[in-house]
Amino acid sequence: TGKKPALIYAVFGLDGATDGRGNVLTTAKPTDPLELLLITAEGDPVFVPLDVNRQEVITMAQRLRRQVATPSRADRQDTTYLSAAQALYQWLVAPVQAQLDEQNIDTISFITDTGLRSVPMAALHDGENFIIQNYNVGLMPSLSLTDLTYQGLDNVSALVAGTSAFADQASLPGVPVELEAISSKWDSTVLRGDTFSLDKLQGERQQSPYGIIHLATHGEFNIGDLSKSYLHLHNEKLGLDQLRNIGLHQPSVELLTLSACQTALGSRSAELGFAGFAVLAGAKTSVASLWNVSDEASAGLMIEFYRQLETAQPIIKAEALRQAQLAMIQGDITVKNDRLNGLTESRKLPAELAIEGEQEFSHPYYWAAFSLVGSPW
């Protein structure tokens, strides 16, 4: 692909505590120190122990997420998140900055410890720029579980599905706009309304090896049993424990996008949520949101993401997501009155999403929620 990637492991080591017989204790403790391990294509791995502990890092991670995920703070004048975003950059990236610069690294995949997997990495800030203004960024559950073979998306078809009306959830009026825009760019099959069912999803996947599956719907990730976490289909729920049944690994889906709320957040045992589980179930790469982003912002980002996938050469999924996020930071995606305006097109919004005047989406609330998990390409 011509890209220069790096892996950054960010894990908490042991603080050296032992029992009465000299055995090292392995129970996670607030005092466990943060340790980084940088792996690149050239040279030896770089190990960096840091003078900051689990409690300090997790507290800062929670603060950042709270500050960027609160809708009432989603104003470009609000920069309260910068302190936490810069502190986390200083701990997770700055200690290996010299090596990243020396090797001209442009793509970073983070493999992180529990408590850091729901951090909006795209919002990390070096004091001058967000990390995505300098790097393609993503997460991996683990290197051994990630398929890193490259396959272009030039001749890939897409299964695009979603619903905007729910019996027990708020409506998503932007979904039809999103489905129409994405399906117009790809050789696609669209499932909407009562055709958006588990049987249809399974049937379509068995009949055609769709390389892209895009699901635009509500998602919930609850602590505990995987069956209690699910995506809302038309009149049923797709449990996290049922995701394997779609057959994402036969053959492997290149990209599974879950344009839904809070699909990358969960319990300690499955913190990467639907996005991480999708990778474990056989999807090479998944993209999901860490919190419930506004309907029009989600549609705008997704439309630009798929436009980037269609036009970029070579196609790098992490870079396509980054370019869509940059378009929001730079004010290139806006809503004006009743139209969603992007870099190359303008689409009429349903009446529920129409506003008076113009709205832009430069605050990280709108774009930092979207997280790529798995292979960056």
Residue, then its C-alpha position, 0 to 999 in steps of 0.5 A: t500500500g505504500k503506507k508506513p505503519a506502527l503498532i503501539y501497545a499501551v498496557f499496564g504492567l505490574d507494580g512489583a507487588t508479591d505475596g509472602r512467598g515471593n510470587v509476583l501478584t497479577t491482579a490489576k491494581p490502580t498503581d500498575p504503571l503504564e508501559l508502551l511498546l512500539i513495533t515498526a517494520e524496521g528496527d527493534p521494538v521500543f519499550v518505554p515504561l512510564d511514570v504514570n499509573r492505571q488509575e491516573v490514565i483511566t481517570m483521564a481517559q474517562r474525562l476525555r470521553r465525557q467531555v467530547a461525548t456530551p452533546s451540550r458541549a458540542d460547540r466549536q468554542d468549547t475546548t474543555y476537552l483539550s487538557a485531557a486530550q493532550a495529557l493522553y497524547q503525552w502518555l500514549v504517543a509522545p514517548v515514542q514520537a521520535q521513532l515515529d518521526e524518524q521512520n515517517i510513520d503515517t498509520i498507527s494501530f493501538i493495542t490497548d489494555t482494558g479501560l483504554r479501548s473505548v478512548p476516542m483516539a482520534a481526539l488525542h491532541d499534541g498541543e497543535n493538532f489532533i492525532i488524525q491530522n498527522y496519522n491514520v489511526g485505528l485499534m486492534p483487539s490483538l495482532s494475531l487475530t487481525d488479518l493484515t492481507y491487503q485487498g482492494l475494494d474496486n470490485v467489491s459489492a455492498l450489502v446496505a441495510g438499516t431502518s429509521a423507525f423503532a417501537d422502543q427507540a428514538s427514530l433515525p430520520g437520517v438513515p434513508v439519506e445515508l442508505e441512498a447515498i452509500s448505495s449510489k456509490w457501490d454495486s449494492t443490495v439494500l435492505r430497508g423496512d421489513t426486509f431488514s431482518l436476520d433471515k434476510l441478512q443471512g440469506e443475502r450473505q450466503q448468496s453473495p460474498y459481499g465485501i462490505i456490509h453497512l448497518a444503519t440502526h440503533g445498537e445497545f451494548n450492555i454489561g454482562d451476557l453477550s446476548k443482552s447486547y444487540l442491534h435493532l433490526h426491523n422487528e427483532k434484535l440481533g444479539l452480539d452472540q448471534l453476530r457470528n451466524i451471519g457468516l462474516h468469515q465465509p469468505s471474510v468481509e472486508l469492511l463491516t460498518l455499524s452506523a449506530c449508537q454506542t456500538a464500540l463500548g461495553s463491559r470489561s470482558a468485551e470492551l470493543g463492543f460490536a466493532g471488536f466482536a465483528v473482527l473476531a467473528g470474521a470481518k477484516t475491519s469494522v467501523a463503529s461509533l463510541w457514542n450516539v452521534s447526531d443523525e445528520a453528522s453521522a450521515g455526513l461522515m458516512i457519505e464522505f467515508y464511502r466516497q473516499l473508499e470509492t476514489a482513493q488509490p490505493i484504498i486504505k480504510a483507516e485513511a478514508l475514515r481519517q479524510a472524512q473526519l478531517a472534512m468535518i474538522q475543516g468545516d467541509i461537511t455542513v447542514k444548511n437549512d434542509r440540505l446536508n452539504g459535503l465536499t462533492e454533493s448536497r442532499k436534501l434532509p427530511a423535515e425532522l432534520a431541517i434547521e434554520g441557518e447553518q450548522e458545522f461539525s468541527h467539534p470532536y463530538y461529531w467525528a471522534a466517536f467513529s472508531l476503526v477496529g482491525s486491519p487499517w487497510 
